[in-house]
Structure formats: structure tokens, C-alpha cells
Amino acid sequence: MTRNSGRGPGRARLRPAIGITALLAAGAIALTACASSSSSSANAANAGSAGSAGSTGTTNVSIGVNAAVAGEIEPELAQTSGLFAKYGINATVTVIPSSNLLAALASGRVQFGAFGAPQPEEAILSGSQLKWLGVWEGKPNTQLIAGPGVTSIADLKGKSVGITVPGSLIDLFARLILTDNGVNPSDVTLQSLQSTTALTSAFEGGSIQATILSPPQSTTALKLKGSKSLLDVGSKYSWPQGGLVGYMPWVTSHSAATTKVMEAIAASVNLYRSNPTAAKAAIKALAPTTSTADLNASYQSALGTLATSTIVPSLTTEQFVLKSMSTLYPTKYSKADPTTAANYIDGTYATAAQKVVPIQP
């Protein structure tokens, strides 16, 4: 689904971004061009050649959004509110599934992507020339929710905890929380159910005793009699839950345009906080079937973890991401070395942007 000036809203289901991509194969790169739009030719007609000057002196860029969620809505909000145009950027904003989006970024077909960690980290470990340029959601807006009879994290020993797929963000946080609270993940059945919709249904049906969810699914799960939140994950962990990743060959050759993109993103962060109506309209544009209750819950959840002073990527947080990956998945992510965290981020453009558009608390 593609968004550009003068285009009507497309359709995308509201869901949290939770998967870690496993493939950056050439076939996925080819698929990306049509993954979320009616056709690649339509994309080109609207966006023009990436990096080229538009008819009014603007720069054409393509921005992919990993999932239609409130925590990744800033590019869409910047587009629909006219902020990209204000800062001289003619942006095409498209919802593209994570594996296809990372493949498109790795090939340069898309210049920027909105993600949550650790998807970009995996791509970088695989050799992709990507870096975090800005992070507007620095904490996860998720909760560990347990059903009747479970009153503490320690009580989860011997129980079934629902995850989407092994290696997903939900799986990572489940293992991290269990380990930090003295429960060996091997003493818990981590039940893979593929989607957050399936997790919610399984929790309501009692086949799993706990899971990790974001609004609106967490709101639904907490309505179950006897259910409770064992942990607000964002209260304990910092994590790049929503931010912008750039394809560095393009970024470094278009530094002025990249700074303008980040200025528009900074302005959209401020707009999200100051104008709930505009923010909710942007969420609704990507997920038109969202109910009013779910829309409000999603907005408030993302607002609670929205940047209040800076969108410059945190080196400390990135070190924690890499340490978590290598500790929890030592075989798969043996090269996720926290001492190399600086290679995963570039705060130059966000720093420059904030001199023009300071982040408002």
C-alpha cells in the first residue's frame, strides 16, 4: 500500500511489528517492488527516481513502513500533514512487510524504512549497508500479560507462554524477562502461534497462560477475568521500538536531503504529541478498519513511549540490543558484538535536524 500526495488511503491491518527477518535473498528484493503497492510502475510515477529533483525542486524519496502501527506512524503522519513537502521532500510512504522492506533497503530501491529492533540489526549482521538514523519510540509499548492463577513471573515456570515465532521480538522479550527474573526459558513452554491475533485467541481460550502484547491486543487480553499485567516492558527496558533506518550509500550521497527528511520526522514527532486528531487520522489511514476504541488505545500507548527530548539513536540502547541478541541466541547472533554498536547508528542527521526542529516534551 502506497501513500503519496493526492493518493487516497490504502488498507493495512493494525498490528505490532514483532518479527525478525531471516532472508535478504534476491527473490525478496524483486518482490519488494510490488509488496505494498498496486504496481512498481505506479510507485515510480508518483515518486520519480529516488534522489532526483522533483518539478518544484524537491527531492524524491521512498520510505517503507514495516507495519501499520502507531509506533511507526511518523513517516505517514509527516506525509499526510504536509511536513515532508514543507521541508522539500516528495516522499512516497508504503507499508511493506519486514523481510521485503529490508531487502528493498539493502538494494537501495527504498531509501528509508520505519522499524523496531532487532530487524535492522539482523540485516546489518548479514552485510546490508544500513544504519539507524533516528529513534522516536525508545521503549517498547508492550506488556507481559498472565491469566488466572499466575501472580508473578516466577509462577510461569512449567507454564505455556505464547510467542509469535522463534526469534521474534516477542520471543526475545519473553526470554529476556524470564532470564532476568530467575526463570530458565527452558523451564517454560514457548508456544509459537505465528500472529498476535492467534496469541490473543489462545490466551482467551486458556491454551497459553501468558504472552506479550501491545494495544489493541493487550487491551483485549486484559479484559479476561483474572488476567493481569505482570510487567510493563517499557518500564524496565529501553529498546528502539520505532525509528528510521537509512540505506547508507544513498544517505551519504544525499546528506542535505537526509537532514530534511529527519527535520520532517522531528516535526511529526511533535505533531503526534500536540495534535492527537492528526495522529489518529494517520493511523486510521494505514489501518482503516481500526475501531475507535482500538485507535485510542494504540495512540495512547505509543504516546507513552514517544521521544520527549531527542530522536538521536542511543549508543547505550544499541549496545543492549546487541548484547541481548548474542546472549539469548548465541549461535544465531554470535557476531552481535555490543562493542561494535557504533557501526549500527548514525546520529549526525537527527542531531542536525533537531537544531532546526527541537523535540518538544
N, C-alpha and C positions, 0 to 999 in steps of 0.2 A: 504494500500500500504506500503510495507516494503522496507527499504533500508539497505543494508549491503555490506561489502567488496565483490566486484566481482559481485554484482547484478546490473541488468540494471535498468533504471529509470522506475518508475511506473507512474500512472496517477492520478492527483488530480487537481481540478479546483481552480484557484486563487480566493480567496475571503477573506474579512476581518473576523476576529474572533469576533463575536458580541453577541452570545447567552449566557445566564446564565443557567447552568444545573439545573434541578429540581429534578432529581431522581438519587439515588445511589443504586437502587434495585439489588437484586441478579441476576435477569434476565439480567440486563445490564452488570453485571460483566461477566456473561457467554458469552454474545455476543461479548465482547471486544476482545477476543482471535482471532476472525476472522473478526473484523470490517474493517481492512485496509490491510489485507494480504491474500494471496491465501489460506492459512490454518495455523492453530496454530502449526501443526507439522513442517511445513516449517520454521516457526519462530524459533522453538526450535532447529531445525537442524542447523540454521545459528548462533543463538545467544548462544546456550548452556544454561545450567542452570544459571539463574541470580545470579551474585555474585561469581560464580565459576571461577577458574583459567582456562584460555584457554591453548592451546597447547604450546604457547610461553610465558607463564607466565602473560598474560594479564587478565583483569577482564571483564567478560561478563555482559553487562547491556542492558536493553531495555528502549528506550526513545520514548515517544509518542509526536507527534506534533499535536496540536489542529486543525490547519488549514494551508493550503498551501499558506501562505502569507509571504511577505518579512520581516515583523516584527517578525516572529517566525522562521526564516530560519537558525538561528545559529547552532542548532544541525545537520541539514542536511549539512551545509557548513563545519562543523567540521568533518563530516563523509567523504564527497566526497573529501576533500582536504587532508585527511590523518592525521588530527590533533588528533583525538581520538587514532588512532594507535600509534602516536608519544608519547602520554602520557600514554600508556599502557592500553588503554580501547578498548575492542572489542564491539562496540555499534551497535545495530540494531535500526534504526530510522524509525518510522512508523507514517503515518498520520492516526489519529483516531478521529472521531467526539467527541466533548467535553464531552457529558454525558457518553459515553463509556470509554473515556480516564480517566475521574475522577473515574469511577467505577473500572477500572483496577488498578489505583494508590491506591485506597482505599483498594484493596485486596492484593496489593503487586505484582501483575502479571507484572506490569510495574513499574520501579523504579523512573523514572523521566518523567515529562511532560512539554512541552512548552505551555504557556498560556498567556492570558491577563486577568487582573482582570475584574469583580469580581467572575469569575467561581470558582477559588480555595477557595475563602472566603466562598462561599456558602457551599462547600463541608466540609470545616473545621467546620463551624457552625453546620453541620449535624453530626459531630463526627469523620470525617476522620482524620487520623494522617498524615497530610500534612503540609508543610511549604514552603514559598518562599525561595529559596537558592541563587538566583541571578536575577537581572533585567537589561537587556541590552537596552530596549526601555522604558524610564521613562516618556514619554509624548505621548499622542495619536496623531497619524498622520491622523487626520480626520478634516473635515471642515463642518460647518453648511452652507448649500447652499440654497439660496432662488431664486425664479423665478421672472418674470416680475411683477412690481408693489409693491414689498416688498423691502424696502430700509433699514430697521432696524429690530432688534429683537422685538421691541415694536409693529411693524406692523404685527407680527404674531398672535396677538390676534384676534380670530374669524376665523383664517385660519386653513387649514389642514396641519399637519406636519407628514411626513411618518416615521414609525419605522418598525423594523422587527417584533418583538413580544414583548408583555409587559414583562418588567423585563430584556430585553436585554441591552447590553451596549449602543446601540443607543438610546433606550428608556431612560436609566438612564441619559445619557448626554443631551438629549432633555429636560428632566425635570429639570436638574441641571442648564442648560444655561437659560432656561425660568425664573426659580425662581430667579437666580442671577441678572437678568435684569428686575425684577419687573413685570413679566408676570406670572399669576397663570396658571399652567398647565391645570387646569380645564376650562380655557377660550380658550383653543386650542383643536382642534380635533386631537388626536394622532391616526393616521390610521395605523393599523397593516397590513403589506403586506408580512410578512414571510421571504423575502430574499432581499439582496441588489440589485439583478438583477431586481426584481419587483419594488423596490423603484426607481431605475433609470428610468425604463419604465414609471412609474406613474408620475414622475417628468417631464419627457419629454412630456407626454401627457396632463399635466396640472391638473390632478386629485388631486395632492398634491402641495402645494405652497412652501414647504421647506422640507429638510431632511438632515441627517448627513451621509457623505460618505467618504471613503478613496480611494486613487488611486487603480485601474484604473477607478472605477465608478465615482469618483468625477471629474476626468478629462473629462469624457464623459458628465456629467451633466453641467459642466461649459461652454460647447460649445453651449448650448442652448441660443438663442438670448434673452438678457435681464436678464440672470441669473448672480448671483454674490455670492461671499463668504461673509457671514456676520461675520464669526468668524473662525479663525484657532484655533481649540480647544486646540491644544498643546501649543499655545502661552499663554494660560490662566491657564491651569490645568496640574498638574503633576499626572501621573497615570501609574501603571505597565501595559504597553501595550504589552510588550513581555518579558518573563523571564522564568526561570526554577523552577519548583516545585518538591520537593522530597517526597518520601514515607519515613517518618522518622524512622520507625523501621529498614528498610534496611540501610538508611543513617548513623544512629548512630552506626550500627554494621559493617559498611564498610567505616569508616571515611577517610582512606587514599585513597581509590578508588574514593570516592565522591570528594575529593580535586582534584584528577587527572581529573575527569570529568569537574570540574569548570576551571581548567587550560586550557583544550581544548576549553571550551566555551569562555574564555577570549581571547584566541588566535584567535578564529573565529570572535570575535567582531573586533579585529584589522585587520584581513584579509578582512572582509566585507568593511572596510573603505579604505584599501590600495590597494585592488585588485578587482575593480568592475567587471571584467570579470569572476573571480571565483565566486563572489557573485551572479551574474546574472545566471551563469550556475547552481548554486544550486537551485535558484528559478525556473528555467526552468525545472530542473529535477523533481521537485514536481508538476509543472504545465506546462506540455509540450505544451499545446495549446495556451499559452500566446503569444500575438503578441509582436513584437519588441517595439512598442510604449508603450504598457502597461507595458512591462517588465522594460523599462527605467523609467517610471513614478513611478512604485512600488519601484524600487531600490532607487531612489532619495528621495521618501517620507520617507522610513524607515531610510535612511542615515541622514535625517534632525533631527531625534529624537534619534539617536543612542548614547549610552553612550560615554562620552568623558574623563571621569576620573575614574569612578568606576562602578562596576556591583553589589556592595553590596546593598541589599534591603534597602530602606529608611523607617525608622520608621515613620517619619512625613507624608510621602506619604501614608503609610498603614493606619495611623490614619484617613487621609482624605477619603480614600476608605470606611472605616467602618462608618465614620460619614455620608457620602453621602448615603450609603445603608440604615442606620437606619432612616435618615431624610426623604428620598424620598419614602421609603417603610416601614413605622413604624410598620405595622402589620406583614409583612413577615419577616423583619430583625430586630425585636425588641432586639435581643441579639447581634447585631453587635455593640459592645461597643468599641469606639476608645481607651479607656484606656487599653484594652487588646491586642492592636496591636502587642506588642512584641511576643505574642503567635503565630503569623501568619508568622513570618520571622525568619530565622537563617542565619546571615551573616558570620558565622565562616569560612565556606568553601570558599566563594568568597574572603574573606579577606586573607586567606592563599594562595589561588591561585594567587592573584594579587602580592604577594611577588615574585613569580616566573615569572608571565606574567603580567606586568603592562599594564593597559589600555592606549592605545595611542590616543591622540586627533586628 
